[in-house]
């Protein structure tokens, strides 16, 4: 029987049962009688157990595989891992995709480094908190255009050719013009997580392409704005 692994899956109620699992090979360790393999399935890491006579010399770290095995309790438990109390004894292995090293030559250990994944998770969490905060403050989320008319602003802009001869567009440096128009038309609370483009040298605090949190509200006094910003930074 095949199972879908999720947070509600209970390994202890399914001990000695067959499990189907897909994931990326994170680590391979060879011992006298057994071969141990760490399989990365989304955010979960499972220890897969093979007998030493199981030929996996062709298997490399980074391969995407599918295994069928039996859920067992570990003899030596790892209490620092969420799945450190169980292991899977594999009796069938299928490689779905090989890891081609020359394609990822600049990311030699990309599958071992969780830094990028953690950055995306933190970014996702921050955007979720921002949206909830502005929602409870009764702000309206509006997406402004990225392609607009060429305007002279603080830095150089990216020019886009137009199908009409001698005409062109530019990529927005910021939603400054559009949000001012929104305020004029009577929308007094606006926010946006905007994509911005600036044609300049990359710096430590600025890239050519970046996102910024942009918001504006009208008919507020200075103290109201100060308290609002203070509450926002103390999320």
C-alpha positions as CSV (number, residue, x, y, z in Angstrom):
1,X,0.0,0.0,0.0
2,X,1.2,3.5,-0.8
3,X,1.0,6.4,1.6
4,X,1.2,10.2,1.1
5,X,3.5,11.7,3.7
6,X,2.2,14.8,5.4
7,X,2.0,16.3,8.9
8,X,-0.9,14.0,9.9
9,X,0.9,10.8,8.9
10,X,1.6,8.6,11.9
11,X,4.6,6.3,11.4
12,X,4.1,4.4,14.6
13,X,0.6,3.3,13.5
14,X,2.1,2.1,10.2
15,X,5.1,0.2,11.4
16,X,6.1,-2.8,9.3
17,X,3.9,-1.6,6.5
18,X,5.0,-0.8,2.9
19,X,5.7,2.8,2.0
20,X,6.3,4.5,-1.4
21,X,8.5,7.6,-1.3
22,X,10.0,9.9,-3.8
23,X,12.8,12.4,-3.1
24,X,16.3,13.6,-3.7
25,X,19.4,11.8,-2.4
26,X,21.0,14.0,0.1
27,X,23.8,11.8,1.5
28,X,25.1,8.2,1.1
29,X,27.0,6.3,3.8
30,X,28.4,2.8,3.3
31,X,29.0,0.4,6.2
32,X,30.0,-3.2,6.4
33,X,26.6,-4.9,6.1
34,X,24.3,-2.0,5.2
35,X,24.2,1.2,3.1
36,X,22.4,4.2,4.5
37,X,20.9,6.9,2.4
38,X,19.3,10.3,3.4
39,X,16.3,11.1,1.3
40,X,15.0,14.6,1.1
41,X,11.2,14.7,0.6
42,X,10.1,18.4,0.6
43,X,11.2,19.5,4.2
44,X,11.4,16.0,5.5
45,X,14.6,13.8,5.6
46,X,14.2,10.0,5.9
47,X,16.9,7.5,6.4
48,X,16.7,4.7,3.9
49,X,18.4,1.4,4.6
50,X,19.8,-1.1,2.0
51,X,21.6,-4.3,2.3
52,X,25.3,-4.2,1.3
53,X,24.7,-6.5,-1.7
54,X,22.2,-4.0,-3.2
55,X,24.1,-2.5,-6.1
56,X,23.7,1.3,-6.0
57,X,27.2,2.3,-7.3
58,X,25.5,4.2,-10.0
59,X,23.6,6.3,-7.4
60,X,24.9,9.8,-6.7
61,X,24.0,12.6,-4.4
62,X,21.4,14.8,-6.1
63,X,19.6,12.0,-8.0
64,X,15.8,12.0,-7.8
65,X,14.6,8.5,-6.9
66,X,11.5,6.5,-5.9
67,X,11.8,3.8,-3.3
68,X,9.5,1.1,-1.9
69,X,10.3,0.0,1.6
70,X,9.1,-1.1,5.0
71,X,8.8,1.3,7.9
72,X,11.0,0.2,10.9
73,X,12.1,1.6,14.2
74,X,15.7,2.7,14.4
75,X,18.2,0.9,16.7
76,X,20.1,4.1,17.2
77,X,17.6,6.9,17.3
78,X,18.3,10.5,16.3
79,X,16.3,12.8,18.6
80,X,17.4,15.9,16.7
81,X,15.6,14.9,13.5
82,X,11.8,15.0,13.2
83,X,11.9,11.5,11.6
84,X,14.9,10.3,13.6
85,X,13.0,7.5,15.3
86,X,12.2,5.5,12.2
87,X,13.9,4.3,9.0
88,X,12.8,2.7,5.8
89,X,14.2,-0.7,4.7
90,X,14.2,-0.4,0.9
91,X,13.6,-3.4,-1.3
92,X,12.9,-1.6,-4.6
93,X,14.7,1.4,-6.0
94,X,13.9,3.4,-9.2
95,X,15.9,6.4,-10.5
96,X,13.6,9.0,-12.0
97,X,16.3,11.6,-12.8
98,X,20.1,11.6,-12.7
99,X,22.1,14.4,-11.3
100,X,24.2,15.9,-14.1
101,X,27.2,17.6,-12.5
102,X,28.4,19.7,-15.4
103,X,25.0,21.5,-15.7
104,X,25.3,22.6,-12.0
105,X,29.0,23.2,-12.0
106,X,28.6,26.6,-10.4
107,X,26.3,25.1,-7.7
108,X,28.3,22.1,-6.8
109,X,26.6,21.5,-3.4
110,X,23.3,23.1,-4.2
111,X,21.3,20.1,-2.9
112,X,23.3,20.2,0.4
113,X,22.8,23.9,1.2
114,X,19.5,24.8,2.8
115,X,20.4,28.5,2.9
116,X,18.4,29.4,-0.3
117,X,15.4,27.4,0.9
118,X,15.4,29.2,4.2
119,X,15.6,32.6,2.5
120,X,12.5,31.8,0.4
121,X,10.7,30.5,3.5
122,X,11.5,33.7,5.4
123,X,10.5,35.9,2.5
124,X,7.2,34.0,2.3
125,X,6.5,34.4,6.0
126,X,7.3,38.2,5.9
127,X,5.0,38.7,2.9
128,X,2.2,36.9,4.7
129,X,2.6,39.0,7.8
130,X,2.7,42.2,5.7
131,X,-0.5,41.3,3.9
132,X,-2.3,40.5,7.2
133,X,-1.1,43.7,8.8
134,X,-2.3,45.9,6.0
135,X,-5.6,44.0,5.7
136,X,-6.5,44.7,9.3
137,X,-5.5,48.3,8.8
138,X,-8.0,48.4,5.9
139,X,-5.5,49.1,3.1
140,X,-6.3,48.1,-0.4
141,X,-3.7,46.1,-2.4
142,X,-3.4,47.4,-6.0
143,X,-0.9,46.3,-8.6
144,X,0.5,49.2,-10.7
145,X,1.9,48.7,-14.2
146,X,5.5,47.7,-14.7
147,X,5.7,49.0,-18.3
148,X,5.0,52.7,-18.4
149,X,5.9,55.9,-20.1
150,X,9.5,57.1,-19.9
151,X,9.9,59.4,-17.0
152,X,13.1,61.1,-15.8
153,X,13.7,60.0,-12.2
154,X,16.6,59.4,-9.9
155,X,18.4,56.7,-11.8
156,X,18.7,55.3,-15.3
157,X,15.8,53.2,-16.6
158,X,15.5,50.1,-18.8
159,X,14.1,50.9,-22.3
160,X,11.7,48.6,-24.0
161,X,11.2,48.9,-27.8
162,X,7.7,49.4,-29.1
163,X,6.1,47.9,-32.2
164,X,5.4,51.5,-33.3
165,X,8.5,53.0,-34.8
166,X,10.4,55.6,-32.9
167,X,8.3,54.9,-29.7
168,X,9.5,53.0,-26.6
169,X,8.5,52.2,-23.1
170,X,10.4,51.9,-19.8
171,X,10.3,49.6,-16.8
172,X,9.1,51.3,-13.7
173,X,11.6,52.3,-11.1
174,X,8.9,52.6,-8.5
175,X,5.1,53.0,-8.3
176,X,5.5,56.7,-7.2
177,X,3.4,58.3,-10.0
178,X,0.7,55.7,-10.0
179,X,0.1,55.8,-6.2
180,X,-0.1,59.6,-6.3
181,X,-2.8,59.3,-9.0
182,X,-4.7,56.8,-6.7
183,X,-4.6,59.3,-3.9
184,X,-6.0,62.1,-6.1
185,X,-8.8,59.8,-7.3
186,X,-9.9,59.3,-3.7
187,X,-8.3,56.0,-2.7
188,X,-6.8,57.1,0.6
189,X,-5.2,53.8,1.7
190,X,-3.1,51.8,-0.7
191,X,-0.2,49.3,-0.5
192,X,1.7,47.1,-2.9
193,X,4.6,44.7,-3.0
194,X,6.0,46.2,-6.1
195,X,8.6,44.9,-8.6
196,X,11.1,47.7,-9.5
197,X,13.9,48.0,-12.1
198,X,16.8,50.4,-12.0
199,X,19.5,50.4,-14.7
200,X,22.5,51.0,-12.6
201,X,25.5,49.1,-11.1
202,X,24.6,46.5,-8.5
203,X,25.3,47.4,-4.9
204,X,25.1,45.7,-1.6
205,X,21.8,47.3,-0.8
206,X,20.3,47.6,-4.3
207,X,20.0,45.3,-7.3
208,X,18.9,45.9,-10.9
209,X,15.7,44.1,-10.2
210,X,14.1,44.0,-6.7
211,X,10.8,44.2,-4.8
212,X,9.8,46.8,-2.3
213,X,7.0,47.4,0.0
214,X,5.2,50.5,-1.0
215,X,2.3,52.1,0.8
216,X,0.6,55.5,1.0
217,X,-2.3,57.0,2.9
218,X,-3.8,60.5,3.1
219,X,-5.6,62.7,5.6
220,X,-3.4,61.7,8.4
221,X,-1.4,63.8,10.8
222,X,2.3,63.4,11.5
223,X,1.9,61.7,14.8
224,X,-0.6,59.2,13.3
225,X,2.0,58.3,10.6
226,X,4.8,57.9,13.2
227,X,2.7,55.5,15.3
228,X,1.6,53.6,12.3
229,X,5.2,53.0,11.2
230,X,6.2,52.1,14.7
231,X,3.5,49.5,14.9
232,X,4.6,48.1,11.6
233,X,8.2,47.7,12.6
234,X,7.2,46.0,15.8
235,X,5.3,43.2,14.1
